């Protein structure tokens, strides 16, 4: 598959819709751009959100674990 694309003044390029569909690329997906001997290579970038736990959230986990332990001990 080969398509000609144009880079905008801001450095943006539009990937043709048939290529986006073929590779499952959707709006707001992230890609890595790599420099290779053959030129530029686009690869999917997988981002995993990280949750930073507050003290309140940690306390909530502890309460839930205690409640679960009681239920397991009771055979429920």
Legacy VTK file of the C-alpha trace (Angstrom):
# vtk DataFile Version 3.0
C-alpha trace
ASCII
DATASET POLYDATA
POINTS 76 float
0.000 0.000 0.000
1.470 3.343 -0.989
-0.137 6.779 -0.689
1.129 10.313 -1.111
0.430 12.634 1.837
1.169 16.303 2.476
2.621 17.744 5.665
0.845 20.898 6.889
2.665 24.017 8.068
2.184 22.757 11.633
3.828 19.425 10.777
0.575 17.432 10.728
-0.148 14.774 8.170
-3.353 12.967 7.350
-3.182 9.203 7.043
-5.603 8.145 4.281
-8.831 6.624 5.610
-8.358 3.252 3.899
-4.967 2.887 5.617
-6.400 3.918 8.985
-9.145 1.315 8.591
-6.691 -1.367 7.437
-4.467 -0.820 10.481
-7.217 -0.071 12.998
-6.047 3.502 13.635
-8.742 5.687 15.194
-9.000 9.353 16.152
-6.736 10.255 19.095
-4.685 7.053 18.777
-0.994 7.611 19.436
1.829 6.550 17.130
5.601 6.426 17.487
7.644 7.848 14.624
10.951 6.053 14.194
13.870 6.933 11.979
15.074 3.880 10.022
17.529 3.297 7.175
14.553 3.176 4.801
12.972 6.415 6.121
10.304 7.143 8.714
8.321 4.324 10.294
5.014 4.776 12.143
4.191 2.292 14.903
1.289 2.110 17.358
2.056 3.513 20.798
0.276 1.814 23.664
-0.344 4.062 26.642
-1.538 2.641 29.920
-3.117 5.082 32.354
-1.616 5.035 35.821
-3.727 5.651 38.884
-1.908 7.329 41.727
-3.579 6.292 44.964
-4.411 8.863 47.591
-4.292 7.931 51.279
-8.106 7.813 51.246
-8.103 5.355 48.333
-5.514 3.152 50.070
-7.685 3.167 53.215
-10.673 2.162 51.058
-8.715 -0.822 49.697
-7.792 -1.859 53.253
-11.455 -1.681 54.388
-12.576 -3.752 51.403
-9.889 -6.367 52.049
-10.937 -6.669 55.702
-14.595 -7.035 54.693
-13.666 -9.713 52.148
-11.534 -11.577 54.696
-14.483 -11.666 57.137
-16.769 -13.064 54.433
-14.232 -15.719 53.467
-13.759 -16.737 57.092
-17.522 -16.991 57.541
-17.772 -19.167 54.435
-20.084 -16.791 52.595
LINES 1 77
76 0 1 2 3 4 5 6 7 8 9 10 11 12 13 14 15 16 17 18 19 20 21 22 23 24 25 26 27 28 29 30 31 32 33 34 35 36 37 38 39 40 41 42 43 44 45 46 47 48 49 50 51 52 53 54 55 56 57 58 59 60 61 62 63 64 65 66 67 68 69 70 71 72 73 74 75
